[in-house]
Amino acid sequence: MDFFNVVSVEAGRKMMLEAFNEYSIEIEEINILEATDRILAEDIVAKENVPEFNRSTVDGYAVKSSDTHGASESIPSFLTLLGEIRMGEETNIKLSNGEAIYVPTGGMVPEGSDAVIMIEYAEKLDDSTLMVYRPLSVGENVILKGDDIKIGERIIEKGKRLSSQDIGVLAALGVSNIKVYKKPRFFIISTGDEIVDLEEELTMGKVRDINSYALHSLITKLGGKVAGRSIVRDDFELLRGSVEKALDVSDIVIISGGSSVGTRDYTSKVINSFDGKGVFVHGVSIKPGKPTIIGEGKGKAIFGLPGHPVSSIIVFKVFIEYFIRNLLNIKDKVSKTTAILDFNFPSSPGKETYQLVNVVEREGKTYAIPTFGKSGMITLLSKSDGYIVLKPHEEGILKGEIREVYFL
C-alpha cells in the first residue's frame, strides 16, 4: 500500500506551478458582445482620444469664463448670442470676447470657449442677447479632448475579467473585437461503487453524485467550461479508460474520490500509468482535504480531489482556482471581506485549516459564525458563505479577532 508524502499548501502550489510552467491556454478573438466575464489576453491601448473634442456636460451656453466675472442676478453679464450648435454637429465657429452660443449636453464646445453656463443661470433678453447670472471658472461644465482617455494610454490590462463597464469602454474606443483566453476545458470524473447520477434510483447503500454538480458550478463561475462528466466504479481499468478519454477532450481532468490510500483508491495509480510527470503531490497538510492529488498525464493537468463534498470544494478553491488564476494571469481580486469572529477555534497542529463560516451583520458590524459538521455533510455548504484560514503555526483563534473571510 502507498502512503502519503504530505506537503504544505504553499509547497504544493509551488510544485504545481513549476510542473505546469509551460502549460498554456489558447487565445481566441471574439466580438465584445460576447466578451462579458471573459479573461482579456492582451492589453487594450487607446488609439484615439475620448472624447475626440471638447464636450459640454450640461445644456447651456458656451462662453469665455472671463466674460462672466462679477456676474450676478442683480448685475448680469450681457453677451452676444450667436445661435446654437446641434447635437452631433461639428462646428468651425471660434468664439470671441463677449460672445455665447447654445450647446446641448454632449455637444461640441467651440474653439475660444472655456466654460458652459447652465441654462438655469442664463436668460435670453432677445434673439441676439444673453444675460448670464453667475460667474464661471475655466473648464466649468466642459470635458476637454482626451480628458477621459488619451491616445496611447493603457485602458484595460491583460488578465482582466471583463465587466459590463469594460465593454462600454471598449465600445467608446471603437474596439469591436478583442483577444481573450479560451475557456479552460474541464472533465469531471466521480468515482465510487456507491455513486449514482440524479436520474438513477437511490437504493440502500448508494449516494447521489453531488461533487460533479458542485464542481461544475465552480468551474463555470471561474470562467471555465465542462467538456464532460462521468461516473466510474472503483475499477482500475474502467477509471483509466475514462481518464484517457477525458484527456483527449479537456485541458484539466478532475477525479473526485479515490484519492486516499485504500486498496480500492486507484486515482494515483491511474495517473502514473500515463506518459508524463505522473503524480507529484499526494497528500497536503490541509484540513479538510489531506488526500489531495496533483499530477500530469499526456501533457494535461490531473487533480484528484477527496470524495467528501466540503473537502472537494475547499481543495478546488485552494489549488485548482489558484492554478487557473495563475495560468490566465487573472487580475481581478479574490472575493473576500473582513469580519469579527464570533467564536473560539482551536488549530490543528501542522495543518492549514479551512473553517467554514456564515457572515452576518449586527448593529452595523460584520461577524463570522462557524458552521460545524463533518466534511461529508453537504448541508454545511448551503449554510456557509465562506471560510477563514488558520495557518499551521497558529495555536488557534479567539472570539473578537478580525479575520479575512474568503467567499465560496
N, C-alpha and C positions, 0 to 999 in steps of 0.2 A: 504493500500500500504506500502511495506517495504521502508526503507531509508538507504542510505549508512552509514556505520560506517567507515569513511575514516582513513587509517593508512598511515604512511610514507613508502617509498620504503624499507628503512632499517628494519623497524618493520615488514613489510610484508614478507620480505625474512627470517627474524629470525623466525617468526611464521610458515612459510612454512617448514624450515629445522627441527624445533622442532616437527612439526606434522608428518613428514616423517622420523624421526631419525632412525627408524628400517627398513625403505624401502631398498631394495637391488635388484640388477640385477644379474641374474645368470651368471656363468662363463663357458666358453667352451674352449676346446683345439682344435687348428687349425694348419694347416701347414703354415709355414712362407710365402709361395707363395700367401696365401690368407689373409695375415695379414696387408697389407698396409692400413693406416688410421684407424686401429682398436686400441682400448684402452687396453693397457697391464694391466693384472690383477695380475702380480707377478713381483718381482724384478728379473732381469737377472744377475746372478753372474757367472763370468768366471770359468770354470772348467779346463781350460788349458791356457797356455801362448800363446800369439800372438806377434811375431812369436815364433814358437817352437824351433828355432835355430837362430844363428847369420846369418843375410842375407845381401847380397850386394845390394846397391841401384843403382849401375851402372854396366855397362860392364867394366871389368878391371881386375886387378891382386891383389890378396890378399897378403899383406906383413906385416912385422913388421914396424910400423911407425919409430922406432928408426933407422932402416936401411936406411931411406930416408933423414935424417937430413943433410942439406947443399947441397942437390941435386939441380942441375940447368941444363940448356941446354948446357952450356959450360963444366960443370963438373958433369955428371950424376952419379947416384949410379948404380953399377953393381950387379945384383942379379942372383942367380942360379934358372932357370925356371924349375919347376917340371912337368909341363904338364897342365891339365885343370880339373875342376870339372864341370860336366854337370848339366843342369837344372833338378831339381827333384832327383838328385843323392845324397845319403848320403856318406860322406867321413870320413875315420878314420885317415886321414893324420894329423900330427902335425907339423906345420911349425917351422923350426929352424931359427936361425940368418942367414941372407944373402940369404934366400930363398923366392920364389914367386910362385904363381900358379894362372892360369886364372880362373875367376868366372864370370858367366853371371849375369845380373840384376835379383835379386830374388834368386840367387843361394846361397848355403850354404858356409859360410866363415869358413875355417878350424880352429881348435884349434891352438893357438900360433900366429895367425894373429890378429891385432887390427885395420887395416885400409885397404882400397882398393884404388889403384891408377887407375884413369880412363885411358882407352886405349889411349886417346888423348895425355896423358902426359907420355907415355911409348913406348918403341920400342924394338922389338926383334933383338938382334945382330945376334944371330943364334938360333938353336932349343933349346939350353940349357942356353942361357944368355939373361937377360932382362936389358935394360937401363931405369932408372927412371929419369925424368927431373924436378921434383919439390918435395919439402918436404911435408910430410903428418903429420897431427895431430892425436892423439889417437881417434879412433872412427869415423874417416872421412869416409863417404860413406858406413857406416855399421849401420844396425838396430840390436841392441842386443836382445837376447832372452828375451821376456817379456817386451820389450821397449814400445810396443803399448798397450798390455793388459796383466795384471798379474793375475795368479790364485788367486781366492778369491775376486777379485775386482768387485764391483757392476758397471755394464756397462750401463744398461738401467733401469730406475726407474719405479716402478709400477705407473700407471696413465698416462704414456707417450703415446701420439698418434703416432703410429709407422710410420716413414717415409721410403722412399726407402733406405736411408743411414742406418737406423736401421736394415733393412732386410739384408743388406750386412754385417753388424757387426755380426748379428746372424749366418749367413752362415759361417763367418770366425771362429766362435766358435764351429761350428759343431752342432748348435741347429736347428733342423728341425721342431719341434712342440712347441708351446707356449700356455699359458693360457691367454685368453682375455675376456673382458666382452662381453656378448651377446649384440647385438644392441637393445637398448630400443625400444619397440614397441609402436607406437602411433596410435590412431584412431582420425580422424578429422571429426567433425560434423559441417556443416554450417547450420545455422538456419535462417528462414525468409520466409514469403509467397512470397516475391519478387525474391528469388534466383532461378536461373535456371542453369543447367550444360552447358558445352561448346557446346554439340551437340544439345541442345534444341533451338527452335526458340525463338528469343528475341523479345517479344511483348511489347507494351507500358506499362510502369509501372514495368517491370521486369529488373533485372540486373544479369549479369553473376557471377558465383561463382569464385571470384578472390582469396579470402583468402586461401581456402584449397590448391590451387596450389602453392601459395607463401609459405605457411607453410610447404607443402610437401618438397619444395626445401630447406628450412631452416633446417628441420629435417634431411634430407639426408646429408647436409653439416655438421651438428653437429655430425653425426655418428649414428643416429637412423634409423629406418625404419618405413614406414607407413603400418600398418596392414589393413587399410581400410579407406574409406571416404564415407560420405553420406550427403544428403541434406534433411532437415526436415522442414516442415511447422511450423508455430507458433501455436503449439498444445501441451499441456502438456503430454498427453498420448503417442502421436507419438514420442515426444522427449525423454520421459522416456524409451520407448521401444528401441529406437536407442542407448541410453546411456547404457542400460543394456546389449545389445548385444556387444557393444564396450568394456565394462568392462571385458567381457569373453575372448576377443581375444587380449587385449593390456595391456601394463603396465601404460600408461598415456593416458587420454582422453582429447582432446581439443574441446571445444564447441565455435564456432565463431559466435558472435551475441547473442542477447537475454540476455546480462549481465547487462543491465541497470535496472531501477526500474519501467518501464512502465507496464501497465496492461497485456501486451502480452509478457513480457520478463520472460521466465519460467526457465532459467538456474539454478538460485539459488534454486527454489522450487524443481526442479528435483533432484539436488544433495542431498538436505536434505531429499528426500523420500527414500534414500537407507540407509542400515545399515552402520554405520561408524561415523566418526567425523562430517560429513556434511560440510557446508560452514564455514570457519573460517576467510576468508578475503573477504570482499565485499566492494570495494572502496579503491583506493590508491591515495595518493596526488601526482599524476604524470600527466604530460601534454605532449603528449596526452595519454589517457588510464585510466582515472579515474574509469570507471565502471568495473574494473578487479575483477574476482572472482577466489579464490583458495579454493578447498575443497577436501574431501575424501569420497569415497563411495565403499563399499565392499572391502576395503583394497587397493584401487587404487587411484592414484592422478588424480584429475579432475581440469582443468583450463577453466575458462570462459573468453574469450577474446572479446574485443569490435568488432563490425562489420566493422568499418571503416578500410580499409587496412593498412594505416600508423600506426594507433593505435595498430592494431593487431600485426604487426611485431615488433614494439617497445616493447610491453609487452612481446612478445615471447623472445626477446633478454634479457630483464631485469629480467624476472622471470624464464621462462622455461629453457633457456640456462644456467642460473645461477644454477638452480636446478640440471640439468644433469651434469654439471661440478663438482658439489659437490658430487653427487651420485656416479659417476665413478672415483672420485679423479683425474680428468683430470689435467695434469701438464702443457700442452702447453699454452703459453701466449695468452691473448685476442688480436686479431688483431687490432692494432691501430697505430697512428702516431701523431706527433705534427705539428701544423700549426698556422700561423699568421691569426688572424681574420680580415676579410675584411669588417666588419660591426659592428654597434652598435646594441645591442639587449636588450630589457627590460626583466626583470624577471616576473614571475607570483608568487606573494607573497604566501608563504606557500606550493608551489608545486615544485617538482623536474621536471625541464623542459628539454625535449629532442628535440633539434633543428636539423633538417636535414641540411646537408651541402654538397657542391661539393668541391672536393680537386683539386687544380690546381697548376702548377709550373710556377713561374715568375722569370726570372733572377736568377735562382738557389735557390729560396726560395719557401717554400710550404705555400699556402694560403687556407683558408677555406671560401667559399662563401655560403651564406644561400640559400636554396631552399624553397620558401614560398608557402603556399597554404593550403587549408582545408584538414583535415585528411582523408576525403573521396575521395580525388583525387589520383588515382593510379599512375598518371604520376609523382607525387612527388618522388616516389621510383626510377623510372628509371633515374631521373635527379640527384639523390643523391648518393654519395659514402659512406656516414656515418652520424654520428651525434655527437654533442657536448652536454655536460650535464651541466645544471645550477642547483646548489643546492638550497634548499628552502631559505637559509639565504642570498643568493646573491641578490644584488639590480639590477643586470644587468651586461652586459659585454660591453667592449669598443673596438672599432676598434684598431687594433695593438697589442692586447693581444695575448699571445701564449697559446693555449689550446690543450688538447688531443682530437683527433678525433677517434671515435670508428667506425670501418668499419662495414657495414651491412652484 
